[in-house]
């Protein structure tokens, strides 16, 4: 049977067919432009105004940004934002890699254990946060366990202490995010030929040497994806902080996303909140550019 082929030039004489090839994507493109980019540009404009969300407004130039960086409390909030992002990146990457290595092959119950570790990512962050809030309450499960094992001296108001409140949130976001990192690393480990590890074993390479010189180089793309996803998730964190601490005590656990919400929608400082949101967007954009740079270098090597 003669095979009929269609060359790219065949559509030049049929404009309706060429038109239909991209028209199917137009609604999605339009939705992205309106929901994301138009809203971003509008928010950028209001960042240079004193808009309260109601009525008229005046252009104030860079006054909102000057006020932000002259307020030590806001600078501390920016520091908390970076801490959340780095803690989630390091915690989920390290634990996800360890779980992936442990459950890669050999263990009979590995599929059940994978499902158990991955399950938290499928749950609502808000619901999970309220459960953990109960655990960290002064009369909650954690303090009861400490008392039961004779460590009552370690009991404290975990959510009400400025030194521990932020770390309770870190525990929750790492616990919930480690599953997605494990899945990314498991996908990477599937591409490591067992023959390479067997050859390294025959050359008397120990466990660390096999990981360092065989497994880890093959996992570099997975490490890049896992670290950047967790970093971006950490930068835009919102639900766990709102549910567990509300940003307190004395703003010790507050981040930029929560501060934007409070300033723009609770206190009516829409222009100030838009300026904060723009700073958060720039921070995320910087890390996204770094990720693209690392990926490009990887492809070029």
C-alpha positions in Angstrom: 0.0 0.0 0.0 1.3 3.4 -0.9 2.1 5.5 2.2 0.7 9.0 2.1 3.0 11.6 3.8 2.2 15.2 4.6 5.0 17.7 4.3 5.1 21.0 6.2 4.7 22.8 2.9 1.4 21.1 2.2 -0.5 23.3 4.6 0.6 26.5 2.9 -2.2 26.3 0.4 -4.8 25.5 3.1 -5.0 28.5 5.4 -8.0 27.2 7.4 -6.1 24.0 8.3 -3.0 26.0 9.4 -5.3 28.3 11.4 -6.9 25.4 13.2 -3.6 23.9 14.2 -3.0 26.5 16.8 -6.5 27.8 17.5 -7.2 24.9 19.9 -4.6 26.4 22.2 -6.0 29.9 22.1 -8.4 29.6 25.1 -5.6 28.3 27.3 -3.2 31.0 26.1 -5.8 33.6 26.7 -6.6 32.3 30.2 -2.9 32.3 31.1 -2.5 35.9 29.8 -5.5 37.2 31.7 -5.2 35.2 35.0 -1.4 35.3 35.4 0.3 38.0 33.4 -2.5 40.6 33.4 -2.9 40.2 37.2 0.9 40.4 37.6 1.1 43.7 35.6 -1.9 45.1 37.5 -0.3 44.2 40.8 3.0 45.8 39.7 1.2 49.0 38.9 -0.6 49.1 42.3 2.7 48.6 44.1 3.6 52.2 43.2 0.3 53.6 44.6 -1.4 54.1 47.9 -4.5 52.2 46.9 -6.6 50.8 49.8 -8.8 48.5 47.7 -11.7 51.0 47.6 -12.0 54.4 45.9 -9.3 56.5 44.3 -5.5 56.3 44.7 -2.4 58.3 44.1 1.0 57.4 42.6 3.6 57.3 45.4 6.6 56.2 43.5 9.0 54.0 45.5 7.6 55.0 48.9 6.1 51.5 49.5 9.5 49.9 48.8 11.4 52.4 51.0 8.9 51.7 53.8 9.4 48.0 53.4 13.2 47.9 53.6 13.3 50.5 56.4 11.0 48.3 58.6 13.2 45.8 60.6 10.1 43.6 61.1 9.6 43.2 57.3 13.2 42.4 56.8 12.9 39.7 59.4 9.8 38.4 57.5 11.9 38.2 54.3 14.5 36.3 56.3 11.9 33.9 57.5 10.7 33.4 53.9 14.2 32.4 52.8 14.6 30.1 55.9 11.4 28.3 55.0 12.5 27.8 51.4 16.0 26.6 52.3 14.8 24.3 55.1 12.2 22.7 52.8 14.8 22.4 50.0 17.4 20.7 52.2 15.1 18.7 54.4 12.9 17.2 51.6 15.9 16.6 49.3 18.0 14.8 51.8 15.2 12.7 53.3 13.7 12.1 49.9 17.0 10.8 48.6 17.5 8.6 51.6 14.0 7.1 51.3 14.5 6.6 47.6 17.8 4.7 48.1 16.3 2.6 50.9 13.1 1.7 48.9 14.6 1.4 45.4 14.9 -2.3 45.2 15.2 -5.5 47.3 12.7 -4.7 50.1 9.5 -6.7 49.6 7.3 -4.1 51.3 8.8 -1.2 49.4 5.6 -0.4 47.4 3.6 -0.1 50.6 6.2 2.0 52.3 6.4 4.3 49.2 2.7 4.8 49.3 2.8 5.6 53.0 5.6 8.2 52.5 3.9 9.7 49.5 0.4 9.9 51.0 0.9 13.2 52.9 1.5 15.1 49.6 -2.0 14.1 48.5 -3.7 15.5 51.7 -4.9 19.1 52.1 -2.1 21.3 53.5 -4.7 23.1 55.7 -6.1 19.9 57.2 -2.6 18.5 57.8 -1.6 21.7 59.5 -4.5 21.6 61.9 -3.6 18.0 62.8 0.0 19.0 63.5 -1.2 22.0 65.5 -3.0 19.6 67.8 0.2 17.6 68.2 2.3 20.7 69.1 -0.2 22.2 71.5 1.0 22.5 75.1 -1.5 19.7 76.1 -1.0 18.0 72.8 0.4 14.6 71.8 4.1 15.6 71.7 4.2 16.9 75.2 2.2 13.9 76.5 4.7 11.6 74.9 7.7 13.5 76.4 6.1 13.2 79.8 5.4 9.5 79.3 9.1 8.7 78.5 10.4 10.8 81.4 11.4 13.8 79.4 9.0 16.3 81.0 11.8 18.9 81.2 11.6 19.2 77.4 7.9 20.1 77.4 7.2 23.6 76.2 4.6 25.7 74.3 6.0 24.8 70.9 3.6 27.1 69.0 3.7 30.0 71.5 7.5 30.2 71.8 9.2 32.5 69.3 12.3 30.2 69.3 10.3 27.1 68.3 7.2 28.3 66.4 9.0 28.6 63.1 10.6 25.1 63.4 7.2 23.5 64.1 6.2 24.8 60.7 9.4 23.5 59.1 8.7 20.0 60.5 5.3 20.0 58.9 6.4 21.2 55.4 9.3 18.8 55.3 7.1 15.9 56.5 4.5 16.7 53.8 7.0 17.5 51.0 9.4 14.6 51.3 7.1 12.2 49.3 7.3 14.2 46.1 11.1 14.4 46.4 11.3 10.6 47.0 9.2 9.9 43.8 11.5 12.2 41.7 14.6 10.3 43.0 13.0 6.9 42.4 12.4 7.9 38.8 16.1 8.9 38.6 17.2 5.6 40.2 15.2 3.7 37.6 17.6 5.0 35.0 20.8 3.7 36.8 21.8 0.4 35.2 22.3 -2.3 37.9 25.3 -3.6 35.8 27.2 -0.4 36.8 26.7 -1.0 40.5 27.7 -4.7 40.1 30.8 -3.7 38.1 31.7 -1.2 40.9 31.2 -4.0 43.5 33.5 -6.3 41.6 36.1 -3.5 41.7 35.8 -3.6 45.5 34.1 -0.2 45.7 32.4 0.2 49.1 28.8 1.5 49.6 29.8 5.1 49.8 32.1 4.9 46.7 29.3 3.3 44.7 26.9 6.1 45.7 29.5 8.8 45.1 30.8 7.7 41.7 27.9 5.7 40.2 24.6 6.7 41.6 24.9 10.4 42.4 26.2 11.4 38.9 23.1 9.7 37.4 20.8 11.5 39.8 22.0 15.0 39.1 19.0 15.9 36.9 16.7 14.6 39.6 18.5 16.6 42.3 18.1 19.7 40.2 14.4 19.2 39.8 13.7 18.2 43.4 15.7 21.1 44.9 14.1 23.8 42.8 10.6 22.5 43.2 11.0 22.4 47.0 12.6 25.8 47.0 9.8 27.4 45.1 7.2 25.7 47.2 9.0 26.9 50.3 9.1 30.5 49.0 5.3 30.7 48.5 4.3 28.8 51.6 1.0 30.0 53.1 -1.5 27.4 54.5 0.7 25.8 57.2 1.7 29.1 58.7 -1.8 30.5 58.7 -3.3 27.4 60.3 -0.6 26.6 62.9 0.8 30.0 64.2 -0.9 32.7 62.2 2.6 34.2 61.8 3.2 34.6 65.5 4.2 34.9 68.2 5.4 38.4 67.5 5.8 37.6 63.8 8.5 35.1 64.5 7.1 32.6 62.0 5.6 35.0 59.5 6.7 34.9 55.9 6.1 37.2 52.9 3.1 35.3 51.5 1.2 35.7 54.8 2.3 39.3 55.2 1.0 40.1 51.8 -2.4 38.6 52.7 -2.6 40.5 56.0 -1.6 43.9 54.5 -3.7 43.7 51.3 -6.8 41.9 52.4 -7.0 42.3 56.2 -5.6 45.8 56.8 -6.6 47.4 53.4 -3.0 48.4 52.5 -3.4 47.2 49.0 -0.6 49.2 47.5 1.8 48.2 50.2 0.8 44.6 49.9 1.3 44.7 46.1 4.8 46.0 46.7 5.5 43.1 49.1 4.0 40.7 46.5 6.3 42.1 43.8 9.3 41.6 46.0 8.2 37.9 46.6 7.8 37.5 42.8 11.3 38.9 42.2 12.8 36.5 44.7 11.0 33.5 43.1 12.0 34.8 39.6 15.7 35.0 40.7 15.7 31.3 41.9 13.8 30.3 38.7 16.6 31.9 36.6 19.2 30.2 38.7 17.4 26.9 38.0 17.3 27.6 34.2 21.0 28.5 34.3 21.9 25.2 36.1 19.8 23.2 33.7 21.4 24.9 30.7 24.9 24.3 32.0 23.9 20.6 32.5 22.6 20.3 29.0 25.6 22.0 27.5 28.1 19.7 29.4 
